Amino acid sequence: MLTDLNYVRSIVFDLDGTLYINQAVANEIQQAANALVASARGVSVKKAEAIIRCARSRLAEDLEEEPTLTRTCMELGVEVPDLHRAFRAHVHPERHLAVDPVLFALLDSLSDDFDLYIYTNNNLPLAQKILALLGVESLFKRLYTIEFAWVPKPDLETLKRVLEDIGGTTDSFLFIGDRHQVDLQAPLSLGIPTLLVNETADLLQIHKLLGIIPYGRLESPLYLSRPEGIKGL
């Protein structure tokens, strides 16, 4: 939902699947979850993968939406802190990500007029590492990660805590994410402007919507596409 954006002062981004997509990182996240479920249930990793797949399919039918990996693992009895300990131990974004100068230019141009935040189901050490590898960590005023409440998105009460912590009226926020039901549905229910992005090129809409002229380099062909991958936690 996009309304009058003249009052926007804080832009809140999702991380994984929104600011970057990388299949190798996504695979490591899934493999870490598979290994944790395998250990907890005393089954093979291959069997654990099938268990997660079946649980996700069942949840999708019950919720009428695609559940996140975190929500799926919770359904299987996995504690969220345990899941993120596994992610910290077995996910290595430094093997797969590099500085993204075009992303930096986009966010840097926004940071002149707006406070930028991250609200993600990822954990703080991995979120910091990913943003540093992309070269954009210094541009964000604060990161709201899973440790903030140990409750994954979507969760309306945690969202309200995030909004209260940042401060401002609902029309002073813009939420940006790649999954409507996970990243944007809760803000939308509070009357907050949102922007759904399906690929990197969609991020260019931010400048157009806010009336900002972006750097010329943002129109580089490098900026207009990125590889597909599993999106987010």
Stockholm file with secondary structure:
# STOCKHOLM 1.0

chainA/1-233         MLTDLNYVRSIVFDLDGTLYINQAVANEIQQAANALVASARGVSVKKAEAIIRCARSRLAEDLEEEPTLTRTCMELGVEVPDLHRAFRAHVHPERHLAVDPVLFALLDSLSDDFDLYIYTNNNLPLAQKILALLGVESLFKRLYTIEFAWVPKPDLETLKRVLEDIGGTTDSFLFIGDRHQVDLQAPLSLGIPTLLVNETADLLQIHKLLGIIPYGRLESPLYLSRPEGIKGL
#=GR chainA/1-233 SS CCCCCTTCCEEEECCBTTTBCCHHHHHHHHHHHHHHHHHHHTCCHHHHHHHHHHHHHHHHHHHTSCCCHHHHHHHTTCCHHHHHHHHHHHCCGGGTCCCCHHHHHHHHHHHTTSEEEEECSSCHHHHHHHHHHHTCGGGCSEEECGGGTSCCSSCHHHHHHHHHHHCCCGGGEEEEESCIIIIIHHHHHTTCCEEECSSGGGGHHHHHHHTCCCCGGGGSGGGSCCCCCCCCC
#=GC SS_cons         CCCCCTTCCEEEECCBTTTBCCHHHHHHHHHHHHHHHHHHHTCCHHHHHHHHHHHHHHHHHHHTSCCCHHHHHHHTTCCHHHHHHHHHHHCCGGGTCCCCHHHHHHHHHHHTTSEEEEECSSCHHHHHHHHHHHTCGGGCSEEECGGGTSCCSSCHHHHHHHHHHHCCCGGGEEEEESCIIIIIHHHHHTTCCEEECSSGGGGHHHHHHHTCCCCGGGGSGGGSCCCCCCCCC
//
